[in-house]
Amino acid sequence: MKTSKIFSIALAISTIAFGNNASAKPLKVFILVGQSNMQGHAHVRTFEHIGMDPQTAPLLERIQNNDGTPRVCENVWISSLSTNGEKTGRLTVGFGADENKIGPELMFGITVQKKLNEPILIIKTAWGGKSLHTDFRPPSAGPYQFNNAQLEQIEKKGSDLATIRAEKDKATGHYYRLTMNHVEKVLADIKRVYPAYDASQGYQLGGMVWFQGWNDMVDQSVYPNRDQQGGYQAYSDLLAHFIRDVRKDLGSPDLPFVIGVMGVNGPIETYAPEQKRYQSTHQNFRDAMAAPAKLDDFQGNVSAVLTENYWDTELSSLRAREGSIRQAIKQRVAAEKPSNQQLREIQDDAISKELTPHELKVLQVGVSNAEYHYLGSAKIMAQIGQGFADAVLKLLDQ
């Protein structure tokens, strides 16, 4: 990773932008990084649900045209690097996990462009199933260290420790390096992504958003005391290292940084009875994610956004009711050994009788994925994107 090259480019272009033409507006560059929820699994077919709620209906008007087609942002361009490689173009639908999905990037880009009224470039890197403790591990955190319980388990299985260490060393920080290398690649040739870019005006790094966490939260081997207060302290430490390393590598010591705190299932006090066993673990992890924003050297330049505040309680409740009905029907007709198609038809018929037409409509247009992907809900994801944008803009104002 040629971090000095990134810094040199930033310094040179900033000099052009502010030394030669103080009235010119440089291109604002925002970096979005994370795992599957930053990738985005909200299918375009769930857009309709955004308009069904008066509070979120205005968002729908900003992300689609009057004829229902997705809006294309003329002054926002994006380079998105993920599992299938890089995708570039004007910001619109399709920069999520596939061509029919969105992540936070869509409403994020729309919001910052509207507020700043400047050209925007988004650089996004996101891969599903990636941890901070290994995959995104920042350089200053040092090599991954196996804890005693892990070493005992390796010995118990009779595995070769040297081989396992070598594999871990190879994986450690791999996606951190991919991210930084991709940012360097885009910034070194912005016209490749943003054809209208005017190098005489230069660019500014406007901020970074981090939206990750699931793989760390569920990893009991790495965080053996996760149910206890402070059980995820190692995650807080790693994230602080990550923020400092990113700023160092980008040559931007006060780069605005927003932490998207995991909020699947909403505020823990609203958890359904079957979810209550996860309350302490989830809250401990959320506290650990948000903790770096309280550090002294991060005051005024790091912010934590609680994505639990954008969870759709009605949608998740209906999803749970639907699941309960399907399970009850499956148990009731098990002795009859129906085919999968027959079982589905019986379940669908029962659901149509149990739920109101409005509730059925909400389920039909509101959900496209699992809970850990925020139900694949564009309504949730659009609000998260706007929340990230508002937080970055507030840091920029400060």
NORNORHU-V187421 format. One record per residue. RES is the residue in one letter. SS is DSSP state (~ for helix, > for strand, _ for the rest). PHI is phi in whole degrees, -180 to 180 (none if undefined). OMEGA is omega as a letter, one per 40 degrees, with the letter a starting at -180 (none if undefined). Layout:
BEGIN
RES,SS,PHI,OMEGA + RES,SS,PHI,OMEGA
END
This chain:
BEGIN
M,_,none,a + K,_,-95,a + T,~,-65,i + S,~,-65,i + K,~,-67,i + I,~,-60,a + F,~,-62,a + S,~,-64,i + I,~,-63,a + A,~,-62,a + L,~,-65,a + A,~,-64,a + I,~,-73,i + S,~,-62,i + T,~,-64,i + I,~,-62,a + A,~,-66,a + F,~,-107,a + G,~,-88,a + N,~,-99,a + N,_,-147,a + A,_,-67,a + S,_,-87,a + A,_,-73,i + K,_,-103,i + P,_,-71,i + L,>,-64,i + K,>,-90,a + V,>,-114,i + F,>,-121,a + I,>,-114,i + L,>,-115,a + V,>,-137,i + G,>,166,i + Q,_,-112,a + S,~,-62,a + N,~,-77,i + M,~,-76,i + Q,~,-53,i + G,_,101,a + H,_,-121,i + A,>,-90,a + H,>,-75,a + V,~,-59,a + R,~,-69,i + T,~,-91,i + F,~,-59,a + E,~,-55,a + H,~,-64,i + I,~,-59,a + G,~,-77,a + M,_,-80,i + D,_,-110,a + P,_,-55,a + Q,_,-73,a + T,_,-107,a + A,~,-54,i + P,~,-60,i + L,~,-66,a + L,~,-63,i + E,~,-66,a + R,~,-91,a + I,~,-109,i + Q,>,-143,a + N,_,-78,a + N,_,-62,i + D,_,-87,i + G,_,90,i + T,_,-79,a + P,>,-63,i + R,_,-77,i + V,_,-106,a + C,_,-83,a + E,_,-66,a + N,_,-109,i + V,>,-126,i + W,>,-115,a + I,>,-143,i + S,>,-117,a + S,>,-117,i + L,>,-108,a + S,>,-149,a + T,_,-56,a + N,_,-94,i + G,>,99,a + E,>,-97,i + K,>,-128,a + T,>,-128,i + G,>,149,i + R,>,-68,a + L,_,-66,i + T,_,-165,i + V,_,-65,i + G,_,110,i + F,_,-100,i + G,_,-90,a + A,_,-68,i + D,_,-152,a + E,_,-68,a + N,_,-108,a + K,>,-126,i + I,>,-127,i + G,_,-118,i + P,_,-68,a + E,~,-60,a + L,~,-66,a + M,~,-73,i + F,~,-60,a + G,~,-63,i + I,~,-61,a + T,~,-69,a + V,~,-68,i + Q,~,-68,i + K,~,-64,a + K,~,-72,a + L,~,-84,a + N,_,53,a + E,_,-134,i + P,_,-64,a + I,>,-126,i + L,>,-124,i + I,>,-108,i + I,>,-112,a + K,>,-120,i + T,>,-130,a + A,>,-158,i + W,_,-137,i + G,_,-70,i + G,_,70,a + K,_,-115,a + S,_,-101,i + L,_,-85,a + H,_,-65,i + T,_,-127,a + D,_,-62,a + F,_,-102,a + R,_,-55,a + P,_,-76,a + P,~,-57,a + S,~,-70,i + A,~,-77,a + G,_,80,a + P,_,-68,i + Y,_,-66,i + Q,_,-114,i + F,_,-69,i + N,_,-84,a + N,~,-60,a + A,~,-63,i + Q,~,-67,i + L,~,-64,i + E,~,-65,a + Q,~,-68,i + I,~,-63,i + E,~,-66,a + K,~,-62,a + K,~,-79,a + G,_,75,a + S,_,-78,i + D,_,-84,a + L,~,-63,a + A,~,-61,i + T,~,-65,a + I,~,-65,i + R,~,-62,a + A,~,-64,i + E,~,-65,i + K,~,-67,i + D,~,-61,a + K,~,-67,a + A,~,-79,a + T,_,-64,i + G,_,77,a + H,~,-58,a + Y,~,-81,i + Y,~,-64,a + R,~,-66,i + L,~,-59,a + T,~,-63,a + M,~,-65,i + N,~,-66,i + H,~,-70,i + V,~,-60,i + E,~,-60,a + K,~,-61,a + V,~,-67,a + L,~,-69,i + A,~,-74,a + D,_,-148,a + I,~,-64,a + K,~,-60,i + R,~,-62,a + V,_,-101,a + Y,_,-119,a + P,_,-57,a + A,_,-86,a + Y,_,-61,i + D,_,-107,a + A,_,-63,i + S,_,-69,i + Q,_,-92,i + G,_,73,i + Y,>,-141,i + Q,>,-129,i + L,>,-78,a + G,>,-88,a + G,>,157,i + M,>,-129,i + V,>,-119,i + W,>,-112,a + F,>,-134,a + Q,_,-154,i + G,_,144,a + W,~,-58,a + N,~,-66,i + D,~,-74,a + M,~,-60,a + V,_,-93,a + D,_,-92,a + Q,_,-73,a + S,_,-70,i + V,_,-82,a + Y,_,-121,a + P,_,-66,a + N,_,-109,a + R,_,-64,i + D,_,-81,a + Q,_,-104,i + Q,_,-60,a + G,_,84,a + G,_,-67,i + Y,_,-110,a + Q,~,-57,a + A,~,-61,i + Y,~,-67,i + S,~,-59,a + D,~,-63,i + L,~,-64,a + L,~,-68,i + A,~,-64,i + H,~,-61,a + F,~,-60,a + I,~,-62,a + R,~,-65,a + D,~,-68,i + V,~,-60,i + R,~,-63,i + K,~,-65,a + D,~,-67,i + L,~,-94,a + G,_,64,a + S,_,-133,a + P,_,-64,i + D,_,-118,a + L,_,-52,i + P,_,-56,a + F,>,-132,a + V,>,-114,i + I,>,-98,i + G,>,-86,a + V,>,-77,i + M,_,-51,a + G,_,-140,i + V,_,-56,a + N,_,81,i + G,_,80,i + P,_,-57,a + I,~,-64,i + E,~,-69,i + T,~,-99,a + Y,_,-61,i + A,_,-70,a + P,~,-52,a + E,~,-73,a + Q,~,-100,a + K,~,-62,a + R,~,-67,i + Y,~,-95,a + Q,~,-57,a + S,~,-66,i + T,~,-62,a + H,~,-63,a + Q,~,-69,i + N,~,-59,a + F,~,-69,i + R,~,-61,i + D,~,-62,a + A,~,-68,i + M,~,-65,a + A,~,-78,a + A,~,-56,a + P,~,-57,a + A,~,-65,a + K,~,-94,a + L,_,-67,a + D,~,-57,a + D,~,-77,i + F,~,-107,a + Q,_,-67,i + G,_,83,i + N,_,-134,i + V,>,-132,a + S,>,-136,i + A,>,-112,i + V,>,-107,a + L,>,-83,a + T,~,-70,i + E,~,-59,a + N,~,-70,a + Y,~,-106,i + W,_,-65,i + D,_,-100,a + T,~,-65,i + E,~,-62,a + L,~,-64,a + S,~,-69,i + S,~,-65,i + L,~,-66,i + R,~,-62,i + A,~,-67,i + R,~,-63,i + E,~,-60,i + G,~,-63,i + S,~,-65,i + I,~,-64,a + R,~,-62,a + Q,~,-67,i + A,~,-63,i + I,~,-65,a + K,~,-60,i + Q,~,-69,a + R,~,-68,a + V,_,-104,a + A,~,-56,a + A,~,-65,a + E,~,-80,i + K,_,50,i + P,_,-72,i + S,_,-71,i + N,~,-59,i + Q,~,-65,i + Q,~,-64,i + L,~,-61,a + R,~,-61,a + E,~,-65,i + I,~,-64,i + Q,~,-64,a + D,~,-61,i + D,~,-65,i + A,~,-65,a + I,~,-65,a + S,~,-63,i + K,~,-89,a + E,~,-83,a + L,_,-104,i + T,_,-76,i + P,~,-56,i + H,~,-65,a + E,~,-65,i + L,~,-64,i + K,~,-65,i + V,~,-59,i + L,~,-65,a + Q,~,-64,a + V,~,-104,a + G,~,-99,a + V,_,-115,i + S,_,-139,a + N,_,-160,a + A,_,-81,a + E,~,-58,a + Y,~,-68,i + H,~,-109,i + Y,~,53,i + L,~,63,a + G,~,58,a + S,_,-96,i + A,~,-66,i + K,~,-62,i + I,~,-70,a + M,~,-67,i + A,~,-65,i + Q,~,-67,i + I,~,-63,i + G,~,-60,i + Q,~,-67,i + G,~,-62,i + F,~,-62,a + A,~,-64,i + D,~,-60,a + A,~,-67,i + V,~,-63,a + L,~,-64,i + K,~,-66,i + L,~,-64,i + L,~,-64,i + D,~,-62,a + Q,_,-71,none
END
